[in-house]
Amino acid sequence: GSDYGREIATTASLIQALIWLTTELVSVINISLAGPPNRLLETALARVRERGVLAIAAAGNGGPMAQPMYPAAYPEVVAVTATDDRGRAFRLANRGEYVDIAAPGVNIRHAQAGGGYAASSGTSYAVPFVAVAAARLLQSNSEPATMLDALYSSAIDIGAPGRDQIYGYGQLRFK
């Protein structure tokens, strides 16, 4: 039987991956998954950030009334929400104070495990757009905090003026 579409990441495998990526001197980590809070993962991500590595994660697809999802809701992680091609919030995207930035995440064409392509929606599909933008900005700003300021200040402020619980600082601006 096929396990495609049912990939499961355990806490141990996630932490192992974070350690490996950090030792490989990766500067930005894409985390396209969301779940309940986890103390071990929180500790590992705090260490990753201390080493100057930026983790960017999906805000979650539980809907507007859902509880915060992790690791995106940890303060040291950039939380990404999804928008459609008209800049409107993905209907199932989580909302909350922890949401940092919005990027395309509705009907995103992608390769499928096992071959072929599909179009899917969710905050996980928005994360790679922000990860690439962050990595490009890091080439000119080696300090993650400075780079994040640049990323957030360049975002297109959509929704309520200033940072809000739906779009964070706004829609990612592609340069």
C-alpha positions as CSV (number, residue, x, y, z in Angstrom):
1,G,0.0,0.0,0.0
2,S,1.0,3.6,-0.6
3,D,1.6,6.0,2.2
4,Y,1.7,9.1,-0.1
5,G,-0.3,11.9,1.4
6,R,0.0,10.5,4.9
7,E,3.6,11.6,5.7
8,I,4.0,11.8,9.4
9,A,6.7,13.8,11.1
10,T,7.5,12.8,14.7
11,T,8.9,15.3,17.1
12,A,12.2,13.3,17.1
13,S,12.4,13.4,13.3
14,L,11.7,17.1,13.2
15,I,14.4,17.9,15.8
16,Q,16.9,15.6,14.0
17,A,16.2,17.5,10.8
18,L,16.6,20.9,12.5
19,I,20.0,19.8,14.0
20,W,21.1,18.5,10.6
21,L,20.1,21.7,8.7
22,T,21.8,23.8,11.3
23,T,25.1,21.8,11.1
24,E,24.8,22.1,7.3
25,L,24.8,25.9,7.8
26,V,21.4,26.4,6.2
27,S,20.2,30.0,6.9
28,V,16.4,29.6,6.4
29,I,14.3,26.5,7.3
30,N,10.9,26.0,5.6
31,I,8.4,24.2,8.0
32,S,5.3,23.4,6.0
33,L,3.4,21.7,8.9
34,A,1.4,22.8,11.9
35,G,0.2,21.1,15.1
36,P,-0.2,21.3,18.8
37,P,2.5,23.0,21.0
38,N,5.5,20.8,21.9
39,R,8.0,21.7,24.5
40,L,10.9,19.8,22.9
41,L,10.3,21.3,19.5
42,E,10.0,24.8,21.0
43,T,13.4,24.3,22.8
44,A,15.0,23.1,19.6
45,L,13.7,26.0,17.5
46,A,14.9,28.5,20.2
47,R,18.4,27.0,19.8
48,V,18.2,27.2,16.0
49,R,17.3,30.9,16.2
50,E,20.1,31.5,18.7
51,R,22.5,30.2,16.0
52,G,21.1,32.8,13.5
53,V,19.0,30.4,11.5
54,L,15.5,31.5,10.7
55,A,12.6,29.0,10.8
56,I,9.5,29.9,8.8
57,A,6.3,27.9,9.4
58,A,2.7,27.5,8.3
59,A,0.1,29.3,10.5
60,G,-2.3,26.4,10.2
61,N,-5.6,25.6,8.3
62,G,-8.0,25.2,11.2
63,G,-10.1,28.2,10.2
64,P,-10.6,31.7,11.6
65,M,-11.7,30.5,15.1
66,A,-9.0,27.9,15.6
67,Q,-6.4,27.9,18.4
68,P,-2.9,29.0,17.4
69,M,-0.8,26.3,15.7
70,Y,2.8,25.4,16.2
71,P,5.7,25.8,15.6
72,A,4.4,28.9,13.8
73,A,3.0,30.4,17.0
74,Y,6.4,30.3,18.8
75,P,7.8,33.8,18.9
76,E,11.2,32.8,17.3
77,V,9.4,31.4,14.3
78,V,7.9,33.4,11.3
79,A,4.3,32.5,10.9
80,V,2.9,32.5,7.3
81,T,-0.7,32.7,6.3
82,A,-2.1,32.0,2.8
83,T,-3.9,34.3,0.3
84,D,-5.5,33.7,-3.1
85,D,-4.5,35.3,-6.4
86,R,-6.7,38.4,-5.5
87,G,-4.9,38.9,-2.1
88,R,-7.8,37.6,0.0
89,A,-7.2,35.4,3.0
90,F,-7.5,31.6,2.5
91,R,-10.9,30.7,4.1
92,L,-9.4,28.0,6.3
93,A,-6.3,29.9,7.4
94,N,-5.8,30.3,11.2
95,R,-5.8,33.8,12.5
96,G,-4.2,35.4,15.5
97,E,-1.6,37.7,17.0
98,Y,1.1,35.2,15.9
99,V,0.5,35.6,12.2
100,D,3.5,37.5,10.7
101,I,3.1,37.6,6.9
102,A,0.9,36.5,4.0
103,A,1.9,34.8,0.8
104,P,0.1,32.9,-2.1
105,G,-1.3,29.7,-0.8
106,V,-4.5,29.0,-2.8
107,N,-4.6,26.7,-5.8
108,I,-0.8,26.4,-5.9
109,R,0.5,24.0,-8.5
110,H,3.1,21.7,-7.1
111,A,4.9,18.3,-7.7
112,Q,3.2,15.3,-6.0
113,A,4.9,12.5,-4.2
114,G,5.0,9.6,-6.6
115,G,5.1,11.9,-9.7
116,G,2.9,14.3,-11.5
117,Y,1.4,17.6,-10.4
118,A,-1.5,18.9,-8.4
119,A,-3.0,22.2,-7.2
120,S,-3.5,22.5,-3.5
121,S,-4.4,25.2,-1.0
122,G,-3.2,25.8,2.6
123,T,-0.8,27.8,4.6
124,S,1.9,25.2,4.0
125,Y,2.0,26.2,0.4
126,A,2.6,29.8,1.3
127,V,5.7,29.1,3.4
128,P,8.2,28.5,0.5
129,F,7.4,31.9,-1.0
130,V,8.5,33.6,2.3
131,A,11.4,31.3,2.8
132,V,12.8,32.2,-0.7
133,A,12.3,35.9,-0.1
134,A,14.0,35.7,3.3
135,A,16.9,33.7,1.9
136,R,17.4,36.4,-0.8
137,L,17.2,39.2,1.7
138,L,19.7,37.4,4.0
139,Q,22.3,37.7,1.1
140,S,22.3,41.5,1.7
141,N,21.5,41.5,5.5
142,S,23.4,38.8,7.3
143,E,21.6,39.5,10.6
144,P,18.1,37.8,10.7
145,A,16.5,40.5,12.8
146,T,17.5,43.2,10.2
147,M,16.4,41.0,7.4
148,L,13.0,40.4,9.1
149,D,12.5,44.2,9.5
150,A,13.2,44.6,5.8
151,L,10.8,41.7,4.9
152,Y,8.0,43.0,7.0
153,S,8.4,46.7,6.1
154,S,8.3,45.8,2.4
155,A,5.1,43.8,2.7
156,I,2.0,45.3,1.1
157,D,-0.3,46.3,4.0
158,I,-3.6,44.6,3.3
159,G,-6.5,44.2,5.7
160,A,-6.6,46.5,8.8
161,P,-4.0,49.2,8.8
162,G,-0.7,48.0,10.3
163,R,-0.1,44.5,11.6
164,D,-3.3,42.5,12.0
165,Q,-4.5,39.0,12.9
166,I,-5.4,38.0,9.4
167,Y,-2.4,39.0,7.3
168,G,0.2,39.9,9.9
169,Y,2.4,42.7,8.4
170,G,0.7,42.1,5.0
171,Q,1.2,40.4,1.7
172,L,4.8,39.4,0.7
173,R,6.2,41.7,-1.9
174,F,8.0,39.9,-4.7
175,K,11.1,41.8,-5.9
